[in-house]
């Protein structure tokens, strides 16, 4: 059960003590706990509730402006509506553990042994290192990665994917509260829910969104299509290749101009704007472009690669 950052802040302040979700089956239980960035929540009650019986006061206790706002947030996902009552029990244990990184050799060996036992018992082969590395690389959000063969026609792709992907495309994020499509929409959602790689102010979010929309229309179009044309579609007409290369060079020039005067695109720290705009730039040479023709861009990619837990996208996507 995920919460957006503004709700997490109100949970920490003690002003949000309810949540409403539409589930096929509950993912939390009364008497259990839930660890969130705000701390550990003690789950006090999990009840099915008819939408018509949700009150204005309950909606406000869940962080919404009112009942209509809450019902709009529940959407039309399959399942029943649940009311979850909770209280903030204390600080998340991992918050303290993250500071304890000076492990003795025997502690490292014990941890390695536990991971090896998990790998040996897994039905689909070793997975712990991949999941842990992805957890670190993607803002500390634990998840399962399911690869999809894009060579398979959309109508023949696995039924769970076709049900989850409203546009028939990847990526798709599936959570206990529903599904979300389109990479930039997913990035915004994860940044808001995790409190990582987002912004601290509305103006900061406006800056991030501008770069995300630019990426979707510009460099997220030009560079990957140029790479595809040169590596795969060998029959691409020469005039199309020239157009794609000119557009890609123009987009890289724009990034070069921006990054010559700032370390990151939307502030002093890396954000989802950087993650999105850099997505295809690790393979510029495969698009027939000299990466060192844009030195500020290369320096920026180096700063991103220096973030703790970073791995090359080719390695991440390999699982």
N, C-alpha and C positions, 0 to 999 in steps of 0.2 A: 504494500500500500504506500504510494508515493504522495508527497505533499509539495506544493509549490513553495518557493522561498518566502513570499509574504506570509503564507499560512504558518510555515515553520517558525518565523519570527514571533507570531502571535501565540503559537503553542508554547514557545520558550517563555513568553511573558505571562502565560496562564490565562489568556483571554479566549483561546480556542480549546474546547474540550469535547467536541463532537466531530464526527466525520460521516459523510453519506456516500455510499458507493453502490453501483449496480453490478452485481456478481451472479454468475451461475452457481457458485458456491463460495462461502466466505474464505478469505485467505488469512484471517486472524480469528482468535477465539477468546471468549471471556475467560479471564484468569491468566491469559498469556501476556507476553510483552512484545513490543515492536521497537527496534532500534532505528532511529532517524537522526539526521544531522542536528536536530534540536535536542536530542537526548533519548533516553529510554522511556517509552510510553507503556504504562500499565493499562491493559485492555480490561475495562470493567463490565462492558455489556456489548453484545452483538445481536441485534434484533431485526427481523424483517419488518419493514414499515411501508404502508401504502403511501404513495406520493401525496395523496389528498389529505393525509393526517400529519404531514410535516408542518410545524408551526413557524411563524416568523421568528420567534425567539430561538428556536432550534437552528434555524438557518444562520442567524447571526452568531450563534455559539460555534458554528462550523466555519466561520470566517467569510460568510457571504453577506451581501448587503441586504438580502431579503429572500423570501421563499421563491420568488420567480427566478432570481439569479441562481439559486441552488438547483432548481429543477432544470434550468438550461444547462447547468454544468453536468448534471447526471446524464443527459443525452438520451439516446434510444438504444443503447447496447442491450444485448440479450441478458436475461436473468432477472432476479428480483432486487428491489431496493433494500439496502441495509442501513441501519443507524448504528454507528460504533461510538460508544462512550469511552473516554480514556482520561488519564491524568498523567502529568509529567512525573515520572518516578525518580529520575536522576540523570546524571551525565552518562553518555554512552561509554561502556568499558573500553572500546577501541580508541576513544580519544586519549586516554592515558597510555594505552599500549603503543600507540603510534610514536610516543616520545621515548619508548624503551627499545631503541634500535641497536643498542650495544650488547649483542648476544654473545655469550660464551660459546666456545667450540662445541661443547656437549649439547647446548640448547639448539644450535644450528643443526647438528646431526639428528637430534630428536625430531625437529621440524621436517627435515628432509625425509626421515623414515615415515612419518605420517603421510606426507605427500605421495611417497612411493607406494604405500599400501592402498591409498585411494586410487592411484593409477592402475594397479594390478587388478583391482576389483571392478573397474569400470567396464561396462559392456562394449563400449565403442572405442576403447583404447585410451591412452594417456590424455588427460585433459586438465589436470590441476594447474600446470604451469601456464598453459595457454589462457585459462580463465583468469588466473591471478595477474598475468601480464596485461591482459585486456582491461581488467579492473583498474590497474594503475594507469594504463594509457588513456582510458576513456573516463577521466574525471572521478575515479573511485566508485563507479556504478557497476555492481556485479550483474552479470547477465549470461545467457546462453546464446551462442552464435550458431545459426543454422545456415549453411551454404545452399545456394540454389543454382542449378545448371541453367544459365540464361539461353543456352542453345535450344532448350526444349520450348516448343511453341506455347504461348500463354495459356491456351485452352487445355493443354495437356500437363500443366504444372500441378504439383501436389494440391489436393483439395484444401488442406488447412491454409496454404499460402493464398490460394484464390479467394478463400473466404475472408482472409485478413487484409489483403491488399485491394483496396477499392479501385485503384487505377491499374492493377495488374503489373505493377513495377516494384523494383527494390530501390531503397531499403524499406522495411516495415518494422516498426517497434510494437511489440505486443506486451502489454502490462496487465496487471490484475484489474485495471479499470477500463481497458479497451485497447484499441489499436490506433496507430498514428503512422501516416505515410508522408513521404517527401523528406529528403535529408535535412533541409534547412529548418523545416517545421519541427523535426525530431530534435535537432540541435538546440533550438530555443526551448523546447519542453524539458530536455535533460538539464540544460543550464539553469532554468528556473527551479526545477525540482531539487537539484543537487547543490545549488549555490556555487557551482564552479564554472569558470570561464564565461561568466556573464558580465553584468555591469552593476554598479552601485547606485545608479541614479536613472531617472527616466531619460535624461539627455544621453547618457551612456548607452542605454538600450536603443535609442533612436539611431545612434552612430552604428551600432552593430547591425541593426536591421538594414540600414542603407547598404552596407557592404554585402550582406547576404543576398539582397535583391540584385545588386550589381554582379555578384558572383554567378548567380543563376542565369543571368542574361548575357554575361560577357565571358569571363575567363573559364567558367565552368562549362561553357559551350565551345569556345574556340579551340582551346588546347586539347581536350580529349578527342574532339572530332578530327583535328589535324593528325593526332597520333594514330587514331583508328584508320584514317585514310592512307597514311604512309605505311602502316604495319600490316593491315588486313585487307582493306579495299583497294587493291592494286589497280583496279580499273577506274578509279576516281578521275574525272576529267581534269586536265591541267589548269583550266581557269578556276575550277572549284578549289583546287589545292592552293592556287595563288591567293584566292579570296580568304580562305581559312588561315593561311600563314600571315597575311597582312592583318587580319583581325587579331590573331594571337599576339603578334608583335605589338600591336597597338595596346592591347590589354596589359601586356608585360611592361610596356613603357609607362602606363598609368600607375601600375604598382611600384615601379622603380621610382617614379617621381614622389609617391607618397612615402615610401620606405627610406628614401634618402634623408628624410627629415624627422622620422619617428621610428621607434623600435618595433612597435606593433600597430595594427591598423586602427584600433578603436580605443586606444588609451596606453597607459604605461605598462600594462600587463597583457599577456596573451588572452584571447577570447575566442569564442566560436567563430567570429569573423575571420580570424587568422586560420583556424582549423579548416574552414570551408574554402577560403580562397587559395590555400596551399594544396588542396586535395590532389590536383593533377600535376603539380609542378615538380614532383620528384622524378618525373620521367620526361623532362623537356628534350633530352637527347633523342629519345625514341620518337619524338614529334619532328625531328630534324632541326631542332633549335639548339644553339650553343648556350648552355646554362650560364656561362660566365659573361655572356653579353649583357647581363643585368646584375651587376655586382651587389647592389643593395638588396635585391630579391634573394640572391644567394646567401647574403649575410643574415637576412631574416629567417630563411629556412634553417640556417645553422642555429639560430636562437631557439627556434621551435624544437629542433632535434635535441637541444640541450635540456629540455624540460624533463625532470625525473620521470622515468617510466616510458619515455618515447621509444617507439619501434617503427621501423620503416613500414609503410602501408602494405607493401608486398608481403612482408612477414606476417603482419596482423591478419590480412585477409586469407592467408594460407591456413589460419587456425592455430 
